[in-house]
Every structure is written in structure tokens, then in C-alpha cells.
Amino acid sequence: MLLRAGEIGFPFAPQEVFGRPGLLVLEVGFGDARFTAGLAKLHPEWNILGAEVSAGSVVRALKRMRREGIENVRLFHGQAGFALRNLVPRGGLYRVYANFPDPWPKSKHQQNRLLQRGFFQRLSTRLQDGGALLLTTDHQEYWEFAQQEAKATSLFRVEAPLVPEFHLSTKYALKWKEAGRNFYHAVFTKEAEDKEPWPPLARYPMPHAVLSGKMPKIENFQKVVVPFEGGHAILLEAVASLGGEGYYFLAHIEEQDLTQDVLLEVRPSANGIYAGIGRFGAPLSAGGVRASVKWLVEWLETKGLQVIQRSY
């Protein structure tokens, strides 16, 4: 039920992931998943993919699905923009639900909003003909902003009907309903498709290198920022392994709707000194991981090691 980006194909095959055919539906930011569970029961014929950035919410949602015996839901821990572009096959999506997305109300933060022009352009390539996104929010300015952004693409028919009562069954809707807040609803129906195909993020075999020489002694490691096309990686710290024979490097990587904290490792191997990405946490081997390993290998070369074999 829990999908990991490093363990599934791009895009995934819905029938294999869900174990059956069915209309594919994406929910953006499912929170405590009570709406997700209700939707799954209301439409047992749908295959529902939920995307959520909060690890705590993912755990609570997983427990809810198991407790309520729901089998037509799959949960992805990550950003909705990433799931849309990389997991969903072209033209494979029937509907998207965005209930109370973060409005990022400050003007300097508006570039962080999900429902803006670029997202709608990508969405048009993943929705089937006539597919739609349904937005429910308590933030009028964001509601108006999303409509303007969608209309600017000329790819969607935009309507603003009354909020369906079922959409007000989320945790925040129930709380804000008691507080007397107003709610706003919009439906964005695909009418055309963006010319840019928006292909999934490129991924690579696990990058690594084998080097010869003596393992360096690292006594003081300073934070390093590694820029690359489409993002940057920050190598935060280096720590010795428990056996004292090698080192782990913590890297924070941001690229194209993907944020990862990964471990790089330097350790003795049968053929020399191995330097590469650790498998802890099922990392996704995209451009940021490759750039991080490349920097690490070049850094080791400055410490006197020589590359025997390189794979990145």
C-alpha cells in the first residue's frame, strides 16, 4: 500500500500497482486520510493514489486504511507535483482532488503554491480527455489565483460551483466549519493538452566508484553545496562508521519536486575503496544523487586516492 519512489517504475503501471484495472484518481495532500477513506468506500471501483509530504500523516493514513479494510488506495510519501509527473502515466488519470492545499498567503511565498500555471500544464498531459481537478479551499485569494492560472494555459474549462458537502468532511473542513469560515470550490476540466510532454525525471543505476589508495582520515568536514542542472545538493556532515573503517556523508538534495535526505558511503571493498550512494531508505537515484557521488569521488581524489572504476 505504501509506494516508494526508489522502488517503482516511472511511470508506474496502475494495474500492477493496484492489482486490478480501474479509473486512476489522485488526491493531493490527504492529511489524516478520512476523506481518502470515504472516497474509497464511495467509489470502490476507483484506484486512488494519495500523495502527502508529512511522514506522520502517511503513517496515520496507512493505519486507517488497514483498520478500515480499504484495499483500493495506495499512498505515496512525497510531493504531489512529483507524483503527477513521474508516477502517473500519460493520459492515465481520471480525476484529481485538492482539498485545502497550502495557500502560501504571503506574496513572496506564492511561487510555492501547487496550483499554478506549470502544474496545470503538466496536469493536462496526465489527465484523460474530459478528466478534471476539483479544488476545495477556505482561502478565497488562492481560489481566485488557481482559476486565473488555469485559464492562462487555455487548456481547461474552469467552473466554480457550490462546494459538495462530501468535500467538507476533511479534518480541517470540519474544524473551520465550526469556526464559521467560508468555503470555495472550483472544477478544472481538461479541454486540450500542453505541447510539452513533461517526461518523468531521469533516473540512473546506483552511482558509485571504486578507488585505490589509503582511506583518508576525516577530522573536520565543512558543509558543501553542490549545484547541478535542475537543483542542488548540500553535503551536511561526515561521520565515521561504527567499525571505524569508513565514513557516511549526509546529503540533502532538492530537484524538480523531489526532496531527499540520503547517505553516501565510503568503505573498504574487495576491489578497493567503494564510494557511492547507500541503500538506506530506498533512495531515488536521480540527477542529484549522481551529482553528489561525483563530487564525493572528486573530493576523495584530492585526498590522494585514484579511481579504478567509475559508474555515474
N, C-alpha and C positions, 0 to 999 in steps of 0.2 A: 504493500500500500504506500510505502514511503519511497519516493524516487530520488536518486542522487545523480547529479549532472555527470559525474565521472564514471557512471556505471551504465548509462543508457545511450542509445544512438541519437544522432542529430540528423533529421528529426526522428522522433520515435514512431513506431508502428502502433497506432492505437489498439488494434485488435489483439496484438501480442501483449501490450501493457495491461489491458483490461481483461484479456482472455475471452473476448466476445466482440461482435460488431455493435455499433450504436452511435448515435449522434454525440459528437465531442463538444463539451461545454467547459469553458474556463472561468473560474472565479478568482478575482484579483483580491488578495488580502483577506483571507477568510476568518481571521481573528480566532474566536473560540469555536468556530465552525457550527454553531447552532443553525445558521441559515443554510450552510452546506448540507448538513444532515437533513434538514427539512426539504431542501430541493431534491436531494437524492431519493427521499421517500415519495415525494410528489411525482417524480419522473424516474421510476426505476429502470426505464428503457434507455436513459441517458448515461453516457460515460463522462464523469465530472472530474476535471483536473483542477485542483486548488493550488495557488501559489501564495506563499507567505514568507516574509523576511524574518519574523520573530521565531526563534527556536522554541521558546516557551509555548507559543501558540500552536506550533506544529505538534509538539508533544501532547498538548491538551486535545487537539483535534484528532490525533491518532487514537487516543484513549476513547474519545467519544464515538468514533466510527466502530471500534471494536466492541464497545459496551452496547451500542445500539444495533449491532449486527449488519452494518452497512457495507456492501461489497462493491458498489459501482462508483467509488471515489478513489482517486489517487492523489497523494499530497506531495508537493514539491517545496523544499526549503530553499527559497531564493526569490529573486526579483521577478515580478510579473512580465516585465519587458523582455527579460532573458528567456523565460518560459515560452512566451509568444513567438519570439524569433527563432529559437533553437529547438524547442521540443515539438511544437505544433507543425504538422505537415502543411504544405501549401494548399489552400482551399479546403482544409480538413476540419475547420472549426464552424460549429453551428451558432453558438451564442457565447457572449462574454458578460459576466456580471461584475460590476464595480460598485460595491456598497460602501459608502463613506470613506473614499480614499483620502489620504492625507492632502489637505488643500494647500499646504505651504503658503500661508496667508501673506507673509512678508514679501514685498516686491523683489528683494534681492535673492529670494529663495525660489521664485516661481519656475526657474529652469529645472527644478527638481520634480515638478508635477508630472505625473504619469500621463494624463490625458492631454497631450499637446500634439502639434502637427506631425512630428516624426512618428509618434506612436500610432496615430490614425493611418498614416501611410503604410506602415508595416502591417497593421491590423487588416487593411484591405486585401493584402496578399494571402493572409491566413484564413480569413472568413470564406465560407462558401457563398455562392451567389444568393443574395437575399438574407444572409446572416446579419446579426445585429449585436451591438453592445448596449447594455442597459445600465445607466448610471443613476444612483440614488445618493443624495448628499443633503446635509443641512447647511451647506456653505453656498449661498446664492452667487457670490462672485466667481467661485470656481465652476459652478454650474453654467454660468454665462460664458466663462472663459473656454470651457471644453466645447461648447457649441460653436463658438467662433473659430476655434482651432480646427474642428472637424469640417466646418463649412469652407474654410480656406483651402482644403485639399480638393474640393469638388468631387469627392469620392463617396460621400454619404448623404442620405436623406436624414435630416435632423428633425425630430419631433419632441414636444415637451408635454406629454400627457400627465394626468394626476398620478401620484405615487401609488403603485399597487400595495395593498395592505400587507401582503406577504413580505414585501421588501422591508417592512418596518418591524421585523421580528428579530433583527440582529441585537447584540448586546448593547451597542451604542444607541441604536434607534429607540429601544425601549427606555433607556436612561434619559435620552434627550426628549422623548415624547412626554415623559412625566414633567420635564422642565419647561414644557410649552414651546419648544423650538418649532420653526417651520421646516418643512422638507421639500426637496425639489427633485424632479425626475426628468430624464431625457433618454430617448431611444435613437441610436445611430445605426441606420440600416445601410449596408453596403449596396452601392449602385454602380461602382466602377472599381478598377484595380490600378494601383500605382505601377508605373512603368519599371521602377527599380525592384528587382526580385527579392532584395533583402535576404541573402543567403545566410545560413547558420554560421556561427563563429567557427573559424578553422581550429581544428584540434590535431595534436601530433602524438606520435608514440612517446612514451615516457622519456624525456630528455635526460641524458647523462654523459659522462665521460670517464675514462679510465686514465689515470696518470701514474707516472713513475717518480720516485724520489722519496724523501723522508717527510712524514707527516709533520706539518708545521705546528708550533706551539702558539696558540692564540691566547694572549693575555689581556688584550684590550681591543674590542671591536666597536667601531663607531658606526652609527646609523648611516645607511647609504640609500639614496633614491636612484632608481634605475628607470629612466624613461624609455618607452618603446611606442611604436605606432599604435594608437588607439588606447593608450593608458600608461600606467606607471606601476612599478613595484617598489616597496620600501623594505629593505632588509634591516630588521629592527635590532636583532641581537644574535650572538653566537654563544652556545653553551656546550660544554663537554658532555659526551655520552656517559652513561653510568659506569661503563667499563674503563673509561678514560682513554679509549683507543681512537676516538673520532669526535666529530662535532655535529651539532644540529644548528641550523640557521632558520630563524623565524622570519618569514616574508609575508607582507600584506600586499595583495595585488588587486588593483581595480582596473577593469576594462569592459567596455561595451555591455553595461547592465549586469556585470559579473563582479562580485567581490569575494575574494578568497583569502584565508589565512592558511598558509601551507608551510611544511617543514622541508628544507633542503638538508641533505646529509652528506658528510664527508667521512668515509670509513675505509679501513683496510679490506681488500677483497683478494680472491685467489690470484687475480691477474695484476694487482697493483692497488692504487688508491681510487676508490669509487667516489664520484661526485655527481649528485643528481637530486631528483625530487623523491622525497619519502612518500610512501603509500598511505600514511596515516590520514584518515578522514576521507578517503576516496577523492583525491584532488582531481580537478578537471585540467588536463594538460593542454591549455590554450597558449596564446602568444605570450602572456605574462609569465607563465611558468618557464617557457623556453628562454625568455629574456633573462630571467633570474638565474637559471642554471648557467647560461652563457657568461653572465657577469661573474658568477662564483668560480667557474673554471679559469677565466682570465685572471681573477684575483689570486687563485692558487698558483698560477704560472709566475706571478710576481714574487711568490714566496719560494721560488726555485724548483717547483715541480714541472714536469714535462708531460704533454698529452701523448698518450699511446693510441687511444681510440676515442673518437668523438661522435656523439649521436644527438644532434639538435639542430 
